[in-house]
C-alpha cells in the first residue's frame, strides 16, 4: 500500500455511546479539512450498517457552530452499531468503498470496534484494495489494552462519583445499607473511580467490589454486616460484572434468558437490576438492618450531559484529530493510544499508534496493585491515576462526625 492515498474518507461510531464520542468525531472532521489527501468525508449512519447501505452524511461542509454543538452533545451523533462484520459483510463494505472512492476509514469505538476494524483491514488487504483503517478509542469501561486510558471514561467516572457522593450523604442522613451497581462487564475501572467520593474520614463508599475479584455472596453479606455494625451504616458500590467463586458473573447466573450481542457479550445492564434485587434480598436475610436500598445506575452513566470532564472532552477530540494525522502520513492502519506524563497539575498525554490486533476483542483488567488484599475495596494509590481524568467534585460540609 502506498504511504499516502488520495481519495475520500468514511468515519463511523460503534458500541455504547459516551458523553464525549462526538468530540472524537469533530476531531476527525477538523483534521480532515486540514489534509489535502482527503477529498470528501462521509459519516456512516449506524456504523458499518451505513457503509453497506450507502447511508452517508456529508461532514466536511458543516459550520463551526454546528460542529461545536455536536461536540458538546453526548451519545453518537451518527448513530451506533454492534454488528460484527463477517467475510460476506466485509465484501459488501469493500464494494461500497470502491464505489465511493473511499481510501480512509476511521472507526470510533471500544475493543469490539477495534476487532471489526482489524477484520476489515485484513479483508481489504486480501482484496488488494488500498484503504487505511484506523480505530479511535472510546469506552466508559476503560478496558482497552495498550492505551493508558480511554476517552469516555473520565466523564463516566465523574458521573458515578457525583452520584455516590449524593448517595453517601443520603445514607448519612438516614443510616442503613445502600448498594449501587455500576457498569463494568470485565473491568472494574469505572466502579473503582467511586473511591474519589471519599474525601473525609467516614465517607463512603465503605466497600467496593470489582469483577477482578470473586464476590461469594456469603462473603459479601458478612462484610456489609461487619461494616454496618462497626460504623452504623454502610455504603457499597458493586460492578455489574462481579462474579461468584467459580468466576461466573452474578448478573448472567441470575437471569433466565441472557441476551448476547453479535460479539458474544452478555447484556449485563439488564441483569444489573436482577443483581440489585438479589443483593438486597440477601442483605435483608442477615437482619442487620431493615433499611436496605439498592440502585442500578444503568444507561445514564454513558451519556449524561451535565457533568462532562473538560480533560476527557479535550482528549477525545485530540485522539480524533491524531487518527487523521497519522493516517495522512506513513501509517497504514492502527489504533490510537494515549501515554501519560507527569502528575496532578503537570499531567499531560501524548498519542501513538499501535496495531489493531493488539487492541481487538481483548480486555484490560484493573491492575492488582489498585485492589486491596480482601478484594472488597480500592487502594488509595488509584486516586493518582483517576483524579486527572475527572472534573471538579463538589465540596460537602458536615455539622457532626
C-alpha positions, 0 to 999 in steps of 0.5 A: 500500500502506498504511504499516502492515498488520495481519495475520500474518507468514511468515519463511523461510531460503534458500541455504547455511546459516551458523553464525549464520542462526538468530540472524537468525531469533530476531531476527525472532521477538523483534521480532515479539512486540514489534509489535502489527501482527503477529498470528501468525508462521509459519516456512516449512519449506524456504523458499518450498517451505513457503509453497506447501505450507502447511508452517508452524511456529508461532514466536511461542509458543516459550520463551526457552530454546528460542529461545536454543538455536536461536540458538546452533545453526548451519545453518537451523533451518527448513530451506533452499531454492534454488528460484527462484520463477517467475510460476506459483510466485509465484501459488501463494505469493500464494494461500497468503498470502491464505489465511493472512492473511499481510501480512509476509514476511521472507526470510533469505538471500544475493543469490539470496534477495534476487532471489526476494524482489524477484520476489515483491514485484513479483508481489504488487504486480501482484496488488494484494495488500498484503504487505511483503517484506523480505530479511535478509542472510546469506552466508559469501561476503560478496558482497552489494552495498550492505551493508558486510558480511554476517552469516555471514561473520565466523564463516566467516572465523574458521573458515578462519583457525583452520584455516590457522593449524593448517595453517601450523604443520603445514607448519612442522613438516614443510616442503613445499607445502600448498594449501587451497581455500576457498569463494568462487564470485565473491568472494574475501572469505572466502579473503582473511580467511586473511591474519589467520593471519599474525601473525609474520614467516614465517607463512603463508599465503605466497600467496593467490589470489582469483577477482578475479584470473586464476590461469594455472596456469603462473603459479601453479606458478612462484610456489609454486616461487619461494616454496618455494625462497626460504623452504623451504616454502610455504603457499597458500590458493586460492578455489574460484572462481579462474579461468584467463586467459580468466576461466573458473573452474578448478573448472567447466573441470575437471569433466565434468558441472557441476551448476547450481542453479535460479539458474544457479550452478555447484556449485563445492564439488564441483569444489573437490576436482577443483581440489585434485587438479589443483593438486597434480598440477601442483605435483608436475610442477615437482619442487620438492618431493615433499611436496605436500598439498592440502585442500578445506575444503568444507561445514564452513566454513558451519556449524561450531559451535565457533568462532562470532564473538560480533560476527557472532552479535550482528549477525545477530540485530540485522539480524533484529530491524531487518527487523521494525522497519522493516517495522512502520513506513513501509517497504514492502519492502527489504533490510537493510544494515549501515554501519560506524563507527569502528575496532578497539575503537570499531567499531560498525554501524548498519542501513538499508534499501535496495531489493531490486533493488539487492541481487538476483542481483548480486555484490560483488567484493573491492575492488582496493585489498585485492589486491596488484599480482601478484594472488597475495596480500592487502594488509595494509590488509584486516586493518582491515576483517576483524579486527572481524568475527572472534573471538579467534585463538589465540596460537602460540609458536615455539622457532626462526625 
